[in-house]
Amino acid sequence: MGLSERNRASLIRRREVELLEILFGKAALASAAKVATKIAIDVKNDFKILKSDFRVNIIGFSKDGLDSEDNILIKKSDIQENYSIDNNETKYRAEFYKDGKFYGMIVLNFLKDNQ
């Protein structure tokens, strides 16, 4: 029997919170904004996702020779703007895979200079 929609959303949220804590540390949990079943992280200038058992794919970022886009300092200018998920070109996806399967995602929200 499959998961109900409510149980599926709860599982997704637990996975995203687990990803957030593993990859950014416990302090990031306090600043995370939960939107539907997605977690958004505010980024001022740049970010680095810590090395873990997950394969990381920053949508719109590309660097030759990388299997996983973790342990790299990334700025907004390193990500192609046409991959933004909003019209202001400030929000981008980071997807996580484990054992070759999609595990979850977070939204990287680049703050404007005046925030």
C-alpha positions in Angstrom: 0.0 0.0 0.0 1.4 3.4 -0.9 1.9 6.4 1.3 -1.0 8.9 1.7 -0.4 12.4 0.4 -0.1 13.7 3.9 2.4 11.0 4.9 4.4 11.6 1.7 4.7 15.3 2.5 5.8 14.5 6.0 8.5 12.2 4.8 9.7 14.7 2.3 9.9 17.4 5.0 11.8 15.1 7.3 14.3 14.3 4.6 14.8 18.0 3.7 15.4 18.9 7.4 17.9 16.0 7.7 19.7 17.3 4.5 19.8 20.8 5.8 21.2 19.7 9.2 23.8 17.4 7.6 25.0 19.7 4.9 24.8 23.2 6.5 24.9 22.4 10.3 22.4 22.8 13.0 22.6 26.6 13.0 21.1 26.6 9.5 17.9 25.0 10.8 17.1 28.2 12.8 17.3 30.4 9.7 15.5 28.0 7.3 12.1 29.1 5.9 9.8 26.2 5.3 7.7 26.8 2.2 5.2 24.0 1.4 7.5 20.9 1.3 10.6 22.8 0.3 13.2 24.4 2.5 14.8 27.7 1.5 18.2 28.9 2.7 19.1 32.6 2.5 22.5 33.2 0.9 24.2 36.6 1.3 27.3 36.3 -1.0 28.3 32.7 -1.5 27.7 29.2 0.0 29.4 25.8 0.3 27.6 22.6 0.8 29.6 20.3 3.0 30.9 17.0 1.8 28.6 14.1 2.7 27.3 10.8 1.4 24.9 12.7 -0.9 25.6 13.6 -4.5 24.8 17.3 -4.9 23.5 19.0 -8.1 23.2 22.8 -8.0 20.8 23.4 -10.9 22.5 25.9 -13.3 26.0 25.4 -12.0 28.6 23.5 -14.0 32.3 22.7 -13.6 34.1 20.1 -15.6 35.2 16.9 -13.9 32.8 17.0 -10.9 30.5 14.2 -10.0 29.1 16.1 -7.0 28.9 19.8 -6.6 29.7 19.8 -2.9 32.7 21.2 -1.0 33.0 24.1 -3.5 32.5 27.8 -2.7 29.8 29.0 -5.1 28.6 32.6 -5.8 25.4 33.6 -7.5 27.4 34.7 -10.6 28.6 31.0 -10.9 25.0 29.9 -11.6 23.3 30.5 -14.9 20.4 32.9 -14.4 18.0 31.1 -16.7 17.9 28.2 -14.2 16.4 30.5 -11.5 13.0 29.3 -10.3 11.7 32.9 -9.8 11.3 36.0 -12.0 13.8 38.0 -9.8 16.5 35.5 -10.6 17.3 35.0 -6.9 16.2 31.5 -6.1 17.9 28.3 -7.3 17.5 24.6 -6.6 20.0 22.3 -5.0 19.1 18.6 -5.5 20.5 15.7 -3.4 20.8 12.1 -4.5 21.7 9.0 -2.5 22.5 5.6 -3.9 21.6 7.0 -7.4 18.1 8.1 -6.3 16.6 11.5 -5.7 16.5 12.2 -2.0 15.4 15.8 -1.7 16.0 19.4 -2.6 16.4 22.8 -1.0 16.0 26.3 -2.5 19.0 28.7 -2.3 17.6 32.2 -1.9 20.2 34.8 -2.8 19.5 38.0 -0.9 19.5 41.4 -2.5 22.5 43.7 -1.7 20.3 45.8 0.7 19.1 42.9 2.9 
